[in-house]
Amino acid sequence: MKVVKCGSKVKSVLINIEGIITAVSIRFEAVAYEVSYFNNGDYKQIWMNETEFELSSTAKKETIGFK
């Protein structure tokens, strides 16, 4: 399975925020990403799926799992 790497910069397509992926949650085939960002000086976190954000030009997916 390929997921977006933690530390990747992303921008929400639904609301006006830019943040960094700080966690990945995999449940069965569903993947959710925790995006951390600052809003008016407050540190916030939100869970998003891959359709709710755009990757920065340097972000990429990586294969996860055991070898």
N, C-alpha and C positions, 0 to 999 in steps of 0.2 A: 504494500500500500504506500502511496506517496502522499505526503502532507507538506504544508508550508512550514519552513524551518522557524523555530523560536528565534526572536530577535529581528525578524523581518519587519520592515515598515509597511504599513497598509493605510488605506484611506477608505472610509465608509462610503457606500453609494446611497445610503438611506438618510443619514444625518451628517452634518458637517464636522467630522472629527478625523484626525490623523493620529495613529498610535502605533504601538509595537506589539507583536504577538508574544505573549509571555507564558502561554500554556496551550497544550493540545489535549482534547478529550476525545477518545474513540470508544464508541459504544456500538457494538455490532458493526454495521457498515456506515454509521453516522459519525461524522467528524465535526467537532465544534472547536473554535479557537477563542481563547481569552485575549482580548485586546486591551492594553493598558494605555491610558492617555491622561493629559492634564486639561482641565476645564476651569478657567478663571482661577488658576492657582491650586485647585483641588485635584488630587490624584484619584482617578476613577478606573474601573474595569468593567468590561461588558463582554458577554459571550456572543459570538457571531458564527454563522456558517459561511462557507466559502463564497456563496452567491451574494453576500451582503458587503463584501469589501473588494477593493482592487489592490493588487500588489504593486510595490514600487518597482522601478526598472531593475534594481539589483537583487530583488527577492527571487527565490526559486524554491521548488519543491525538492524534497529528498525522500528516499526510500527508508522506511523504518521497519523494525522487526529484528528477530534473531537470525543469525546465519547458521 
